[in-house]
Amino acid sequence: MQPTPLQAVILSGGAGTRLWPFSREAYPKQFLALTGDKTLFQEAVTRISTLPSGQGITLCPPQVICNEMHRFLVAEQLRCLGIEGSRILLEPVARNTAPALTLAALSAQAGGGDPVLVVLPSDHYVRNLAGFQARLLEAARQAAQGWLVTLGITPNRPETGFGYIRCGARLDENASVVAGFTEKPDAATAARYLETGQYLWNSGIFILKASTWLTQIGIHRPDIAEACTRALAHSQADGDFIRIDAKAFADCPADSIDYAVMEKLCGPSAPAAAGVLVLPLDAGWSDLGSWATLGEVKPRDEQGNVAIGDVFARDTRDSLLYAQSRFLATVGVDNLIVIETADAVLVAHRDKAQDVRVITDHLRLNERSEHLYHTKVHRPWGAFQSVDTGSRYQVKRLTIHPGASLSLQMHHHRAEHWIVVRGTARVTRGEESFLLTENESTYIPVGVRHRLENPGSIPLEIIEVQSGSYLGEDDIVRYQDHYNR
């Protein structure tokens, strides 16, 4: 018997606004190491890449669906895991999970195969990896027979922040036919769901064959299927990335996997061969959708506090205190969330954790940048961090990866001074090229083409002093760029 090909599909399009100020649009929560040494995205990939061998499956390289803004973050974090051969599909616009899965299924079949797809959000937490993987392998066996399978989380409280799955007839000891999906309930309805024992939380994790999904999306949402087929047919390969055709994908309706297909296959009239199964999962799962839920997966002290970083807490109970760059102290408070970063501080009551997104809405409407960038901004060549800003000047610290280089570029309004503090730099300035080592510097006048490269084997650290009438990041003309920006 041939092993079943299994392929992870990592959905990584979220902005994580409820975990502001740690999560920013340019560097959202899935790319942060919030629960361990790996980022949430890397943990999602690892749950599939470390499946035990000899289980009747063969692993295919994962596919990732992400925002174009995050493509280099995805590629770098996969590289750090040693994952090779993955396909990174770049969504030109957000169209929810049903179009994303359709693109992934079409891409999975492009090479002539028909793998079982494991569709995972990129920002979940699972404490019990072995328990999760055992359920996943069970779900994969059901999916290989043509079922659409989802994992439902065994509820431990009447939660109003999740959708629910109603379990129908038992198929075997664990699997049940899904009788219906329900929206997020009010508190009384959630308590009733918990009492009946017939409901599970909707995890958003789906396991199904590529062909099974394409058949069902073609039946129930042919408009999505047709738009995605056109968008992928006109896509362009760009190194590790697949750029989905912007015009065709913009015409695609937005819909979720649940609404587009799953709900239409539930109930007594659904054909058995195309039904939806649910397997219960009790493995310490969390969607990490807010600061309150993050606090639930972290160890607490005797007063019920989660304190991370340089924190002093006196007469403080049941609070989440997170200091990233400064000393944080609390006295005589309860049930607070206090999150400190280099450029922003959040203070909220634990009961209002879901409302943090209103802050990012305010920042966006007022054309501020704190919802978009951290003080440290990541680029494919490394990162830069603002040190000081004033009238007509700005100081940044640049870190360039070994072997990486900035684009060959020019600025209309600013000059730049570069001082090497660590490593060796290769500088292109006009028609000349030269090396700079530690404690050496150079000057780039306004209007001169220039490039900064790291030819060494250690990170290159530069202090950059910009001066001029306009210092915005959009004052840049690129002539050559290794990253096709």
N, C-alpha and C positions, 0 to 999 in steps of 0.2 A: 504494500500500500504506500503510495507516494505521500510524503509529508505535506501538510497544508502550509502554503506560503502566508506569512503574517507580516503586515506592514503597519507601522504606527503612522497616524495622521495627526500632527500636533497643530491645534488651532491656537494661533498666537497673535490675534488681532486686537486684544483688549488694551485699554489705556489705564486701568486700575485707579480710577479717580478717587475711590473711597479710601485708598491708602496714601493719599497726599499727606505730608510733603515728601515722603520717601519715593513714592511712585510719581513720575512725571511722564508726559506724553512721549517725549523723546527717549525715555529710559523707564518704561513701566515695570510694574511689580514682578512680572514673570521673569525678568532678567536680573532680579535682585536675590541675594542669598539671605532670605528671611528666616529660614528654619534650620539651616545647617551650612555645611561647606559648599554645597552646590546651590545654584540658583533654582527657582521653581521650574523654569523651563528645562534645565538640565535634569532635574529630578523626574519630570514627566518623560523625557527621552529614556532615562536610565531604567524606569519601570518596565519598559519593553525590551531594551537592549540587553538586560540581564536576566531575561526569562530562562529558566533552567532548560538545559538540553535534554534530548531524548523524550520529548513530550509530543511527538508527532507533528511538529511544526518546523518550518525553516524561516528564519528571519530575513526580511528584505530591508534595505536601507530606508530610514524614515522619510516621510514627506512633511514639510512644514509649510503652513499657510500663514503669511504674515504681511504686515504693512511694509511698504517699500522703505519707510523711514528706519525700520528696525533690521534691515537685511544684513548689515554687517555685524550687528549684535548676535543674530542667529548663527551666522557662519562662524564667528569666533567662538561662541559657546559650544557649538558642535565640534569644532576643531579641538578645543580643550578636553572634550570627552573622548577624542580619538575616533569619532564617527566619520566615516568616509562614504561617498557615493550617494548622499542624501540629495533630494530635490527640494529646493526652496522656491515656492510659488509666491510671487509678489502680487498682492491685490492692489490695483490702482485706486479703488474706492472700497469702502466697507459695504458688504451686502449680506451680512449675517451668516449663520452657519450652514444653511442648506446649499447656497451657491458654493461656499468654500469646500464642502464635502463633495459636491458634484465635480468641481475642478480636480480634486484629489483622486476621485474614482476614475475619471477620464484619463488622467495622467498615469494612474496605476495600470490601466489596461493598454496604454500606448505601446508597451513593449511586447504585447501578446499574452500577458499573464492575467490572472484574475484572483489576486490575493484577498484574504480576509483583512479588512481594514479595522484597526483599533483607533477610534476617533477620541482624542483626549484633549480637553482644555489644558493650556500650558501653565496654569497658575493654581493647581490644587496641591493639597498636602495629604500624604498617606503615611500613617505611622507604621502600620504592619505591612511591610513590602511582601513578605511571603504569602500572607493571606490574600492580598490583592492579586498577586500573580496566579495563585491557585484558582481564584474565581475567574480571572481573565482567560485562562486556558480552557476552563469549562465553557465559558461563553464562546470562545473561538470554535470549539467542537460543534456547538449548536449552530453557529453562524455558517460553518462550512456546509451544513445541510439545508441552507436557504433561509433560516430565520433571521430576522432583524432583532438583535439582542441589546439590551441596555442593562447597566448595573444600577440598582436602586439602593440607596443608603439606608440601613436600619436606623430609624429615628430614636433618639433618646430624650427628646423634649418636644413640646408643641411649638415648633419653629414656624414663624410667619414669613421668614425671608427666603424660603425655598418653594419651588413647585413640588407637587407630589405625584406619585404613580400609584394607581389603584390596581391591586393584584386580583386576577381572575382565577380561572381553573388551574390546578396544578398540572404541569406536564410530567414532572418527576419529583424527586425528593427536594430539589432546590428551586428549579425553574417554574415560573408561573406565566401564563398568558396575561398580557397587559390588558386590563379592562378599560383603562382610560388614563389620560394625563389631566391634571388639574392645575390651575393657576395658584399663585401664592395666596394662602387663605388668611382670614382674620384669626384672632387668637382663639375664639370659641370653636371655630371649625377645625383649626389645627389640633386642639385638645381632643375633639371628637375623632379625628383621624387616628390619633395616637391610641385612643381607647379601643378602636375596632381591631387593630393589629393587621389591617388589610392594606395599609398605605406605607410606601417608602418614599424617601426624599429623591427627587430627580437629580442625578449627579451630572447629567450632560455627557456621559461616557457611552459610546455606542460601538458595537462590534458587529460587522456585517461584511458580506462579500461585495466587492466593487460592482459586480454585475447585478447583484440584488438591489443595491441602491439605485443604480442607473435605470433599471427596469421600473422601480416604483416612482422615482422622480419624474420619469418620462410619462407615466400614467397620470399622476396626480398634479404635477406642476411642469407640463411640457414647455411652458415659457421659460422657466429656469433652465431646464435641460438644454433647450435650443440656444439660449444666450451663452451659456457656459461652453457649449460645444464650439460655437463661433469664436468665443474669446480665447480658448485654448488653441484652436486651429491657427489663429493669427498671432500667437504668442512668439516671443523671441528669446533665445537662449543668450544669457550674459554671464559667462563663467559658471559659477555655482547656482545662478539664479535663473528662473523662468519668469520673464516679464509678461504678464497677462495683458492682452490687448485692451487698452483703456476704453475705447469707444464701445466695443461689443459688451464689455463687462459693465459699463455704466448703464447700459440698457437692460441689465438683468434685474428683475424684481428682488427685493430683499425679503428674506423669510428664514425662520429657524428650522432646524431639522425636525423638531417636534410638530410644528404647525404644518409644514409642507407635506410631510409623509406620515410620521408616526401616529398622530391622532386619527388619521384617516384609515388606519389599519387595525384600530382597536374596536372591540365590541363584538356582539354575536354575529353580525353580518360579514365580518372580515374573513377572507379565505384563509384556511389553516396553513396553506403552503406559503403564505406571505404575511403571516402574523408577526406580532412583536412579543418577545419574551423578556422577562425581567429576572435577574438573579440578585438576591440580596447580598449586600456587601457590608460587613462589619469589621473594618480594618483601620479605624482611627482616621477617617476621612474628614477633610474640611476644605471648603472652597476658598478660604482666606479672603472673603469678600469685604472685610472691614477690619479696622483696628481691634474691635472687640473679639472677632473670631481669631485673629492672630494671637491675641492675649490668651485665648483658651488652649493653644497648643504649646505654649511656653511654660516652663516650670515657675511656680509661684513660691513666695516666701510665706512665713507663718501668718502674715497679715493679709495674704491673698494678693500681694503685689507682684507684678512682673517688672523688674528693674534691670535695664540693659544700658551699659555705658557708665559714665562717671555720674552716678546718681546717689543722692542722699535723701532718705525718706524718713520723716519723723511724724508719728501719729497719723499715718497714712494707710488706708486700707482699700483693697479691691481695685487697685489702679494699675494702669499700664504706663510705665515711665521709660522713655527711650531717648537717650542722649547720644547724639552722633558726633558733635564737635566741641561741646562746651560742658561745664559743670551744671547739673540740674538738681535742684533741691525743692522738696515739697514739705509743708508742715500743716497738719490738721485738716487734711482733705480726704474725701472718700469717692470712689467710683469715678475717677477721672482718667482721661487719656491725655497724656502730655508727650508730644513728639517734637524733638529739637533737631534741626539741621542747620547747616552753615548760613542759610539765607531765609529760613522761615521757622516759626514755632506754631504748633497746633495745640490748643487746649479745648477739650470737649468732654461732656458727660458721656459715660459709657452707653447710656440709653440713646444717645444721639449719634452713634458711630456711623449709621447709614447715611447721615445728612452731610458728611464731609464733602461730597461732590459739589455742593452749592458754593464752596470756596473756589473750586476750579472754574466754575461757571462765572463767578465774579471776576476772577483774574483775567479770564478770556475776554469778557465783555469790556473790561477796562484796558485792554491791550497791554497787559503786563506779561512778563515772561516766566514767572515762577510756576505756572502750571505746565510749562513746556520743557524747561531745562533745569537741571541742577547747576550749582556753581561749577561743577566739573562736567564738561560736555564731552561725550565720547565721539570719536571719529574713527573711520576705518584704519587710519594710520596710528591711532593712539588716543590721546585726549588733551584738552586744555582746560585750565582752571583760572578763573578771574581772581587776581590777588588784590588789585586796587583800581579804582576808576575815579576820574575827576574831569574837570573841564579841559577838553582837547588832549587828554592822555588816558591810557589804559595799560595796566600791567597784567600779563598772563604768565602762567607756568605751563609749558608744553612738554608732553612726554610722547616720544616717537618710538614705536616698536622696532626691534632689530630688523634690518632689511626693508623697512617701510619708508615712504616718502610722501610729502605733501605734493599737491599739484604744482605744475609750472604756472605761475599766476602773476597778477599785477593789480595794484590798487590805485584808484584815481585820487583818493582824498587823504591817505595816511602814509606816513613813513614808519619803518620798523627798525628797532635795534634788537639784536639777538646776542645773548650772553650764554655760553655753554657752561653749565654747572656740573654735568656728569656725562661721560661718553665722548664720542667723536661725531662731528657733523660734517657732511659734505654740503657746501653752499653753492648754488648757482645764482649769480648776480649779473644780469645783462649777458655779456659774451664770455665772462670769466667763470671758472669753477675752482674751488679751493676747499681745504679742510680746516676745521676749527677744533681745538681740543679744550679741555677744562680751563676755565678762567680766561678764555679768549673770546673776542666779540667782533661783530661787524654791523654795518649800517646799510639799510635798504631804502634808497630815496623813493619819493612818490613817483609813480609811473614807470618804474623799472621792473622788468620781468625777473622773477626769482623763484627759487625752489629750495626746500630744506629736506635733506635725506639723512638716514641713519645707516651708514655702511658697516657698523660694528655689530657685536654679538650681545651687547647689553643695552637696556633702554637708554635712549638719549633724552636728557633733560635740559630744557632751554628756558631762560627767562626772556620774555618778549615784551619790549616797551613800545607801544604804539603811540604816535603823536600825529595830530592833524585836525582838520575841520569836521570830519565825520568818521566814526569808528565802528559803524555797524557791520555785521557779518555779511551783509549783502554787497558790500563794496569789494567785489572780487571778480576778476576776469580770468577764467581758466583757459589755458592754451593746451595743456596736456594733463591727463589725470588717469592714473592706473586703475581707479575705482569707477570710472565711467559716470561720474556725477555731472 
